[in-house]
Amino acid sequence: MTIADSAPGASPGNSPWVVLKFGGTSVSSAANWKNVAAVLRDRLAEGLRPVVVHSALSGITDRLEQLLSLALTGAWQPVMAQIEQRHRDLARDLGIVPSPDLEDQFKRLHQIAAGISLVGEVSERLHARVMAQGELMATRLGAAFLTAQGLDVQWVDVRTVLKAEQRRNANVRSSYLSATCAYEPDVELQRRWSSPGTVWITQGFIASDDKGDTVLLGRGGSDTSGSYLAAKLQARRLEIWTDVPGMFSANPRSVTTARLLRALEYDEAQEIASSGAKVLHPRCIMPVKQYAIPLYVFATQTPKLEGTVITAQGGNIAAQVKAVTIKKNITLVSMETVGMWHSVGFLADAFQVFKDHGISIDLVSTSETSVTVSLDPAANTLTKAAMDALTLDLGKICRVQVIGPCAAVSLVGRNIRAILHRLGDALELFEEQKIYLVTQAANDLNITFVIDEEQGDRLVSRLHEIAIRKMTADRVLGPTWEELYGGASKVTDTSTQWWHVRRNELVELGRKNGAAFVYDRNTLKGKAQALKALPGIDGVFYALKANWHPEILKLFHDEGLGFECVSRNEVEHVMRTLPGLDRKRILFTPNFAPRDEYVWGLEQGIWVTLDNLHPLKAWPELFKGKDVFVRIDTGYGRGHHDKVRTAGVHSKFGVPLFEMEELTRLINASGARVVGLHAHTGSGVFNVDNWQSVGETLTGLTQRFPDVHTVDLGGGLGVPERLGQQGVVLTEFASALSALKAAHPKLTLWIEPGRYLVAEAGVLLAQVTQLKGKGEVQYVGVATGMNSLIRPALYGSHHEILNLSRLDALATEVVNVVGPICESGDQLGLDRLLPPTQEGDVLLIATAGAYGRAMSSTYNLREPAKEFLI
């Protein structure tokens, strides 16, 4: 092919160049570099001329930021040593010796850091120069390794190729740290890099300006560097190599049923990337789109997987949701003024304030009297000082409210307006959500909802389940993440689980009983002891409704726990099981119970909770001279499903804050003493700010009730649904509780967890009874179902399911695990990846120690699973 063939206007299909961008993870291990070398040999065998663009080693960019910060204090040497050692370690693993050029870069970085210490200042120009060293050092190692592999390699400083554009109104900081470059086809560059058989290796993320100074393209800029070079070379294709094999219909790390997106159009890929997907940087799309260069996304660790291809004709033109995405840490700014009504120029005035403060707006929603905008932290530096300055100036023209942190959840696809009527089930999920902003993209590629951040991940999973999961495979939707990677990970995920160690014993129990709940005594003890050891907490009351097995109650009693009961029968069960129990270790929290239960509870000398005003209005004589707790509705519910959120207007629990005046009056009139305040916002909460917020609300109410000595913060500590997920971080929980206790040292603080204490200690064993196929859908039937475990049908909850009889076998089949109950909802797990399963195998349903046997029934006159404590 001659250079004339690739002159401006020529078809990329005839080009000899292929640009391959490798991310930081891809170039940080010897195993990955071997894959890189193999890929380059394949491209050379195709007759192509590879151009490698790659990032700094993973973590080094952050280390360089630390170096700059610590250089101002003079304490930079340890970080510099870490940076240098990281590169030397990789060189050793690659079997190469650091080149003199790399040694010179180490010395140069030393000198710059020492100079910053002396001067005590870091300019934007110097900042860019230091940050560029990550890519420069990494590519020296890459070039040396590829040369040692027998490839003809030419190292190039990309700053001689990519030149920053001068942007109107750009400040000094953005000019140096977030530059853009021209990318018109460059015939001279094509001539210089035309030698066949040569691999050109250069840097992402950096460029130079017209003065020759180093500039950065911003975080994620290596993707954009690859795109710029592909456009300049009019490459046959651009390949982005990362740690996932393409773009997916959701983040596959958290939604394992996410589907590979085999083919997309440029605009669709841009929308998915802009809406929160981390695989591609949004800015890398435009250069390849402009010159119709196909963009491929592959995984360096698994280079043989098909990946995603992005072209002008890549997507399916039919109306279809293709991805559910999320962006976190979003800040909303709500501006309200009656002056907007039929006025001219309010939006222009408001947006000018944002412009004056250098803040970019993402989403916009307007009404007659208000406008709400979202601010993306990826595009802005949203420090407290910056936000305070912004709101001060905005306050001159309107009333301002800053809301956050929020999450922007988007349904992305083609012709969204045409299928809104088919998204009814998906949109129903927002019934219980606090929605701050809704926008529908002008290009008809997405509809976005901004909600509280803590609800974001679960909502994405449920939206994906409804909108995408059940679609059949086609040219756009490929295999799931579980199908691609599940088998390899199954073997390693379970080794730390208690039931893995006792596998043989559990298999025998399952075979003997057909179905059985099994609880591990050591895990129960460990959970109880961990909570009792929390600083700041004076009492842990176990929520009995989670699991009322007598042996579990005895174990928790011995560990010093109290018991929270919601019915007279629960209280009597505790008293029978633990006849010597101190009555002050029982908290009775009835809800809409009959009068007689309150009479009985007060006679028993246990703590009795009032859940609403009715008892005080209708039966005030019961409470004269009595000490009571009051359950408060904090005004917001939290948790993994609307049916477990126990506060807010849609919840039946608690006295709302707007009734505090009436509550005070009724308490005084009845002669009761409020000695405890109690709140519980919901279950499955992972953000410890929840309990901090509840504590602040309740302690603030103690001024109304001077006899209060105890504040019960409730329970709801989240339990991981999937193996490997992180639960509530107890150190963070302890920190929040300790801060609350320090602020109110005279108050006694209680918590009342249920599921947290018992869920992971219990499993449900179920023997396989039948196998069945209906076309592409395969069913594995087991000996029990929703009569033993109703949570999946009731809450849509996820429980890990494994074939305990074949725990070490590769999982290769996607199946639905169902029970014997005559209901379509009798599904324990959908689309689960299991090894080939046979009749008689024993399946294990994990985290089933809570709300399993306690919520079971004899529906269909089938007995639920028996219980065993081991």
MONOR-V76193 format. One record per residue. SS is DSSP state (H for helix, E for strand, - for the rest). PSI is psi in degrees with one decimal (none if undefined). D_LAST is the distance of its C-alpha to the last C-alpha in whole Angstrom. Layout:
# MONOR-V76193
<<SS	PSI	D_LAST> <SS	PSI	D_LAST>>
This chain:
# MONOR-V76193
<<-	134.5	73> <-	162.8	76> <H	-33.1	76> <H	-31.8	78> <H	-26.6	75> <H	21.7	73> <-	162.5	75> <-	131.6	74> <-	-13.4	74> <-	158.2	73> <-	133.1	70> <H	-24.1	67> <H	-20.1	66> <H	-2.5	69> <-	146.3	68> <-	-7.7	67> <E	143.5	64> <E	127.7	61> <E	128.1	59> <E	115.1	55> <E	128.4	54> <E	130.0	50> <-	176.6	48> <-	-42.7	47> <H	-37.0	43> <H	-26.0	45> <H	19.4	48> <-	5.7	45> <-	154.4	44> <H	-38.2	45> <H	-43.2	43> <H	-38.2	45> <H	-31.3	48> <H	-38.9	48> <H	-39.6	48> <H	-46.9	50> <H	-41.1	53> <H	-40.3	52> <H	-42.2	52> <H	-37.6	56> <H	-40.0	57> <H	-41.8	56> <H	-39.4	58> <H	-37.1	61> <H	-25.9	61> <-	-6.4	62> <-	17.1	65> <-	164.3	63> <E	100.4	64> <E	137.5	61> <E	115.4	61> <E	126.5	57> <E	125.5	57> <E	162.6	54> <-	177.7	52> <-	161.0	51> <-	146.6	48> <-	132.8	45> <-	-15.9	45> <H	-36.0	48> <H	-41.4	50> <H	-38.7	48> <H	-37.9	48> <H	-36.5	52> <H	-41.7	52> <H	-41.1	50> <H	-45.3	53> <H	-43.3	56> <H	-45.2	54> <H	-24.6	54> <H	-30.2	57> <-	-24.4	58> <-	-8.1	57> <-	-0.3	58> <-	44.6	54> <-	-16.6	54> <H	-43.8	54> <H	-39.4	50> <H	-39.8	50> <H	-40.0	53> <H	-37.9	51> <H	-42.5	48> <H	-48.0	50> <H	-44.0	52> <H	-36.7	49> <H	-43.0	47> <H	-37.2	50> <H	-37.8	51> <H	-42.5	47> <H	-39.3	48> <H	-43.5	51> <H	-46.3	50> <H	-32.3	47> <H	-9.9	50> <-	31.1	52> <-	164.0	55> <-	131.3	57> <-	132.7	57> <-	160.7	61> <H	-34.5	63> <H	-40.6	63> <H	-40.5	60> <H	-38.7	60> <H	-37.5	63> <H	-38.6	61> <H	-47.1	59> <H	-40.8	62> <H	-40.5	63> <H	-38.7	60> <H	-47.8	60> <H	-41.0	63> <H	-45.6	63> <H	-42.1	60> <H	-38.4	62> <H	-40.0	65> <H	-39.7	63> <H	-38.8	62> <H	-43.8	66> <H	-33.9	67> <-	29.2	64> <-	145.3	64> <-	111.7	62> <-	163.7	64> <H	-36.8	63> <H	-45.1	65> <H	-35.8	63> <H	-49.5	60> <H	-40.6	61> <H	-42.0	62> <H	-45.6	59> <H	-28.9	56> <-	-19.9	58> <H	-27.5	57> <H	-49.4	54> <H	-39.1	55> <H	-42.5	58> <H	-44.3	56> <H	-40.6	54> <H	-24.7	56> <H	-43.1	58> <H	-45.1	55> <H	-44.4	55> <H	-41.1	58> <H	-40.8	58> <H	-46.2	55> <H	-35.5	57> <H	-42.0	60> <H	-22.4	58> <-	3.1	57> <-	10.4	60> <-	148.8	61> <E	105.9	64> <E	136.3	63> <E	118.6	65> <E	134.5	63> <-	137.4	65> <-	111.5	65> <H	-18.0	64> <H	-17.2	66> <H	-7.9	69> <-	-45.7	68> <-	123.0	66> <E	130.5	69> <E	143.6	68> <-	149.6	69> <-	120.7	71> <-	136.5	70> <-	136.3	72> <-	9.5	70> <-	135.1	68> <-	175.1	67> <H	-41.6	67> <H	-49.6	63> <H	-30.6	62> <H	-37.2	65> <H	-33.0	64> <H	-6.8	60> <-	57.6	60> <-	161.1	63> <-	156.6	64> <E	153.7	66> <-	147.0	68> <-	27.6	67> <-	149.3	70> <-	135.3	71> <-	98.9	72> <H	-37.0	75> <H	-41.9	75> <H	-42.3	72> <H	-36.5	71> <H	-43.3	74> <H	-33.8	73> <-	30.9	70> <-	-6.4	71> <-	124.2	71> <-	149.2	69> <-	-2.5	66> <E	138.4	65> <E	119.9	62> <E	132.2	63> <E	130.8	60> <E	-175.5	60> <E	148.6	58> <-	173.9	57> <-	-20.4	57> <E	159.5	60> <E	-168.8	64> <E	158.7	67> <-	-174.0	70> <-	-13.9	73> <-	-3.9	74> <-	2.9	71> <-	149.9	69> <E	136.5	65> <E	159.3	63> <E	154.1	60> <-	9.9	59> <-	161.8	56> <-	139.1	52> <-	7.9	51> <H	-14.3	55> <H	-36.5	54> <H	-44.4	54> <H	-38.0	57> <H	-46.6	59> <H	-39.4	58> <H	-42.5	59> <H	-46.6	63> <H	-37.0	63> <H	-40.9	62> <H	-43.2	65> <H	-36.7	68> <H	-7.5	67> <-	52.4	67> <-	157.9	64> <-	-34.2	63> <E	159.8	60> <E	131.1	57> <E	123.4	54> <E	116.5	51> <E	122.9	48> <E	-159.5	45> <-	7.9	41> <-	146.0	41> <-	59.4	43> <-	-174.3	45> <-	146.3	45> <E	164.3	42> <-	-9.1	42> <-	173.0	40> <-	110.8	38> <-	-17.2	36> <-	-28.2	34> <-	-22.1	32> <-	93.5	33> <-	-11.9	32> <-	8.6	34> <-	140.1	37> <E	141.0	40> <E	131.5	42> <E	100.9	46> <-	-40.2	48> <E	135.4	51> <E	157.1	53> <E	160.4	56> <H	-46.7	57> <H	-38.0	57> <H	-45.2	53> <H	-41.0	52> <H	-42.3	54> <H	-43.6	52> <H	-43.1	49> <H	-42.0	49> <H	-25.0	51> <-	2.6	48> <-	-13.1	45> <-	135.3	45> <-	-2.7	44> <-	-41.8	45> <-	145.0	49> <-	131.1	51> <-	-31.7	53> <-	-12.9	57> <H	-9.5	57> <H	-44.3	57> <H	-46.0	61> <H	-42.7	63> <H	-32.5	61> <H	-43.9	62> <H	-33.8	65> <-	16.6	66> <-	44.1	64> <-	121.4	62> <E	140.2	59> <E	125.9	56> <E	145.3	53> <E	123.6	49> <E	166.3	47> <E	126.6	44> <-	-37.5	45> <-	-29.1	42> <-	72.5	42> <-	-11.6	46> <-	-10.5	46> <-	153.5	44> <-	-36.9	47> <-	-166.1	47> <E	139.5	49> <E	134.1	52> <E	118.4	54> <E	-179.2	58> <-	-26.0	61> <-	19.4	60> <-	-30.3	56> <-	177.2	54> <-	123.4	54> <-	-12.2	57> <-	150.8	55> <-	123.7	54> <E	136.7	50> <E	128.0	47> <E	-17.8	46> <E	149.9	44> <E	117.8	42> <E	164.7	43> <E	136.9	42> <E	129.5	44> <E	173.9	42> <E	34.0	44> <E	139.7	47> <E	132.0	49> <E	143.4	51> <E	115.9	54> <E	127.3	56> <E	126.0	59> <E	134.2	61> <-	136.7	65> <H	-20.7	67> <H	-14.3	69> <H	-27.4	68> <-	112.3	69> <-	20.1	72> <-	160.4	73> <-	125.6	74> <-	3.8	72> <H	-46.1	69> <H	-40.0	67> <H	-42.7	69> <H	-43.9	69> <H	-45.5	65> <H	-28.0	65> <H	-34.6	67> <H	-43.9	65> <H	-42.4	62> <H	-42.0	65> <H	-28.6	66> <-	4.9	63> <-	31.8	62> <-	126.7	59> <-	136.3	59> <-	139.9	57> <-	-78.3	55> <-	151.2	55> <E	134.3	57> <E	131.8	57> <E	155.0	60> <-	-171.6	61> <-	-32.5	64> <-	3.0	64> <E	159.8	61> <E	136.0	59> <E	134.6	56> <E	154.2	56> <E	147.6	53> <E	122.8	53> <-	122.5	51> <-	-20.5	50> <-	-21.8	50> <-	-5.5	54> <-	154.6	55> <-	99.0	54> <-	62.0	53> <-	163.1	53> <H	-40.9	53> <H	-41.9	57> <H	-42.6	57> <H	-37.4	56> <H	-42.1	58> <H	-40.8	61> <H	-50.2	60> <H	-30.8	59> <H	-45.7	62> <H	-37.9	65> <H	-32.8	63> <-	-14.8	64> <-	-19.1	67> <-	-10.0	67> <-	171.9	64> <E	131.7	61> <E	137.4	58> <E	128.4	55> <E	128.1	52> <E	133.4	49> <E	168.6	46> <E	144.1	44> <E	171.1	44> <E	138.8	43> <E	112.1	45> <E	126.6	44> <E	138.6	46> <E	116.6	46> <E	137.0	48> <E	-158.1	50> <E	133.7	54> <-	53.8	56> <H	-38.8	53> <H	-32.5	56> <H	-14.5	56> <H	16.1	53> <H	-36.3	52> <H	-22.6	52> <H	-3.1	49> <H	15.6	47> <H	-48.2	46> <H	-38.7	42> <H	-42.3	42> <H	-24.2	44> <H	-22.7	42> <H	-20.6	40> <H	1.1	42> <H	-38.0	42> <H	9.7	40> <-	147.9	41> <-	107.2	43> <E	121.2	46> <E	-27.8	49> <E	139.2	51> <E	130.7	51> <E	147.1	53> <E	120.6	54> <-	140.8	56> <-	-29.7	60> <-	4.8	59> <-	33.0	57> <-	-8.2	54> <E	159.1	51> <E	130.0	50> <E	139.2	49> <E	130.4	47> <E	121.9	46> <E	178.5	43> <E	137.8	41> <H	-37.2	40> <H	-18.7	36> <H	-6.6	36> <H	-51.7	38> <H	-44.5	35> <H	-38.1	33> <H	-39.4	36> <H	-45.6	37> <H	-42.3	34> <H	-37.8	35> <H	-41.4	39> <H	-40.5	38> <H	-41.8	36> <H	-43.8	39> <H	-23.4	42> <-	-41.9	41> <-	-40.5	38> <-	2.3	39> <-	146.1	43> <-	155.1	44> <-	140.9	45> <-	-162.4	48> <-	-17.0	50> <-	-52.6	49> <E	120.3	45> <E	-153.4	43> <E	162.3	40> <E	163.7	37> <H	-39.2	35> <H	-41.8	32> <H	-34.6	34> <H	-39.5	36> <H	-9.9	34> <H	-42.7	30> <H	-39.0	30> <H	-30.5	30> <H	-20.3	28> <H	-39.2	25> <H	-31.8	24> <H	-16.7	24> <H	-23.7	23> <-	-5.3	19> <-	-26.0	19> <-	-1.0	18> <-	142.4	15> <H	-34.5	11> <H	-18.2	11> <H	-43.2	14> <H	-34.6	13> <-	29.2	10> <H	-49.8	12> <H	-41.4	13> <H	-40.5	10> <H	-40.6	10> <H	-42.6	14> <H	-42.3	13> <H	-41.4	11> <H	-42.4	14> <H	-37.4	16> <H	-36.1	16> <H	-11.1	15> <-	-47.9	17> <E	140.6	16> <E	136.7	12> <E	131.5	11> <E	130.8	7> <E	138.4	6> <-	118.2	5> <H	-42.0	6> <H	-37.9	9> <H	-40.7	10> <H	-45.1	11> <H	-44.9	12> <H	-41.1	14> <H	-44.6	16> <H	-44.4	17> <H	-35.3	18> <H	-40.3	20> <H	-38.8	22> <H	-28.3	23> <-	-5.5	24> <-	127.9	27> <-	146.3	30> <-	-16.9	32> <-	129.4	30> <-	-18.6	30> <E	137.2	27> <E	117.7	24> <E	120.3	23> <E	126.1	20> <E	102.8	22> <H	-28.9	20> <H	-21.5	21> <H	-39.3	19> <-	115.6	16> <-	24.8	16> <-	127.7	13> <H	-40.0	14> <H	-32.8	10> <H	-39.7	11> <H	-40.9	15> <H	-41.3	14> <H	-46.5	12> <H	-35.4	15> <H	-45.2	18> <H	-25.6	17> <-	1.7	17> <-	13.9	21> <-	151.6	21> <E	-174.2	23> <E	128.6	22> <E	122.3	25> <E	145.9	25> <-	4.0	28> <-	160.6	28> <H	-40.0	29> <H	-38.5	26> <H	-42.6	24> <H	-45.5	26> <H	-34.4	26> <H	-42.7	22> <H	-43.2	21> <H	-38.7	24> <H	-41.1	22> <H	-35.7	19> <-	74.8	20> <-	-24.9	24> <-	11.5	25> <-	132.4	24> <-	125.2	28> <H	-23.0	29> <H	-0.2	30> <H	15.5	26> <E	123.0	27> <E	120.0	29> <E	115.4	30> <-	68.9	31> <-	158.1	32> <-	117.1	34> <-	36.4	37> <-	157.9	36> <-	162.8	39> <H	-40.2	41> <H	-31.8	39> <H	-36.2	36> <H	-42.6	37> <H	-48.1	39> <H	-46.8	36> <H	-42.6	34> <H	-32.1	37> <H	-25.7	37> <-	-11.4	34> <-	20.2	35> <-	166.1	32> <E	124.9	33> <E	134.0	34> <E	135.1	35> <E	128.1	38> <-	-17.0	38> <-	-176.7	41> <-	-17.6	45> <H	-48.6	45> <H	-38.2	44> <H	-32.8	46> <H	-43.5	49> <H	-32.6	48> <-	50.7	47> <H	-27.3	48> <H	-22.9	48> <H	-27.3	45> <H	2.7	44> <-	124.4	47> <-	6.3	46> <-	147.8	43> <E	126.4	40> <E	158.9	39> <E	155.2	37> <E	130.0	38> <E	126.1	37> <E	135.9	39> <E	110.4	39> <-	-11.8	40> <-	-6.2	42> <-	136.8	39> <-	147.6	36> <-	160.2	34> <-	176.5	31> <-	-6.0	30> <-	151.3	31> <H	-25.8	34> <H	-7.1	32> <H	6.7	30> <E	120.3	33> <-	28.8	33> <-	166.4	37> <-	169.4	40> <-	-25.6	43> <-	8.0	41> <-	143.9	38> <-	-3.2	38> <-	144.8	36> <-	158.6	38> <E	119.4	42> <E	156.1	44> <H	-30.0	45> <H	-6.0	49> <H	13.2	48> <H	-38.6	48> <H	-46.1	51> <H	-38.4	51> <H	-45.0	48> <H	-44.0	49> <H	-44.9	52> <H	-38.8	50> <H	-47.0	48> <H	-39.3	51> <H	-33.6	53> <H	-19.6	50> <-	12.3	49> <-	161.7	46> <E	123.4	44> <E	110.4	42> <E	-9.6	40> <E	142.6	37> <E	140.6	37> <E	140.9	35> <-	147.2	34> <-	114.7	32> <-	-19.7	33> <E	-177.5	30> <-	155.9	27> <-	38.3	26> <E	129.5	29> <-	-19.7	29> <-	116.5	32> <-	-15.1	32> <H	-24.0	36> <H	-49.7	34> <H	-29.9	33> <H	-44.0	36> <H	-44.0	38> <H	-44.4	37> <H	-41.6	37> <H	-38.8	41> <H	-47.4	41> <H	-44.0	40> <H	-30.7	41> <H	-24.9	45> <H	-10.6	45> <-	-19.5	44> <-	-27.2	48> <-	-28.2	48> <-	90.5	46> <-	-14.5	47> <-	-2.4	44> <-	125.4	41> <-	-10.5	39> <E	136.4	36> <E	120.5	35> <E	113.9	32> <-	-1.1	32> <-	-169.5	29> <-	-133.8	26> <-	13.0	26> <E	125.6	25> <-	142.3	24> <-	130.9	21> <-	134.8	22> <-	-30.5	23> <-	147.4	23> <-	133.9	22> <-	-17.5	24> <-	152.3	25> <-	136.0	26> <-	-161.2	24> <-	131.9	26> <-	107.7	27> <H	-29.8	26> <H	-38.3	29> <H	-39.8	31> <H	-45.2	30> <H	-39.4	30> <H	-42.4	34> <H	-41.8	35> <H	-40.5	33> <H	-39.3	35> <H	-40.1	38> <H	-43.2	38> <H	-40.2	37> <H	-34.1	40> <H	-23.1	42> <-	66.9	41> <-	-22.5	40> <-	-11.2	41> <-	145.1	39> <E	128.7	35> <E	130.2	33> <E	155.3	29> <E	160.0	27> <-	65.2	25> <-	151.3	22> <-	-73.6	20> <H	-36.4	19> <H	-36.3	19> <H	-30.0	16> <H	-19.0	13> <-	-53.3	15> <-	-14.6	14> <-	-8.2	10> <E	146.3	10> <E	156.3	12> <E	121.0	13> <E	137.0	14> <E	125.9	17> <E	139.9	19> <E	129.4	23> <E	-40.6	25> <E	156.8	29> <E	144.7	31> <E	144.4	34> <E	140.3	36> <E	89.9	39> <-	-123.0	41> <-	-12.4	40> <E	125.5	37> <E	136.1	34> <E	139.2	31> <E	112.8	28> <E	140.9	27> <E	171.6	23> <-	-11.6	22> <-	163.2	21> <-	-129.6	23> <-	-12.7	24> <-	-23.6	23> <-	-40.8	19> <-	100.8	20> <-	-6.8	24> <H	-43.1	24> <H	-38.7	25> <H	-36.5	28> <H	-43.2	28> <H	-5.8	28> <-	26.9	29> <-	155.6	26> <-	127.8	25> <-	130.0	21> <-	139.3	21> <E	128.8	20> <E	151.3	20> <E	101.1	20> <H	-28.2	17> <H	-21.6	19> <H	47.3	22> <-	-28.4	20> <-	0.2	23> <-	151.0	26> <-	135.8	29> <-	116.3	28> <-	-5.0	32> <E	133.9	32> <E	121.7	32> <E	161.4	30> <E	128.3	29> <E	119.1	26> <E	160.3	27> <-	-171.0	25> <-	8.9	27> <-	142.4	28> <-	67.6	32> <-	138.9	32> <-	-25.1	34> <-	2.6	31> <-	70.6	28> <E	118.5	27> <E	-25.1	24> <E	133.0	26> <E	143.5	29> <E	52.1	31> <E	139.7	28> <E	114.1	28> <E	158.2	26> <-	164.1	27> <-	122.9	29> <-	146.4	27> <-	158.3	27> <-	136.1	26> <-	-18.7	23> <-	154.8	21> <E	119.3	18> <E	149.0	18> <E	124.3	16> <E	115.0	17> <-	170.5	16> <-	49.4	16> <-	16.6	15> <-	-14.5	13> <-	138.1	16> <-	31.4	19> <-	-85.8	17> <H	-33.5	16> <H	-27.7	18> <H	9.9	21> <-	169.3	21> <-	175.5	24> <-	33.0	25> <H	142.2	28> <H	13.5	29> <H	33.2	28> <-	126.6	25> <-	138.3	22> <-	171.2	19> <-	145.0	16> <E	165.3	13> <E	143.0	10> <E	133.9	6> <E	121.9	4> <-	none	0>>
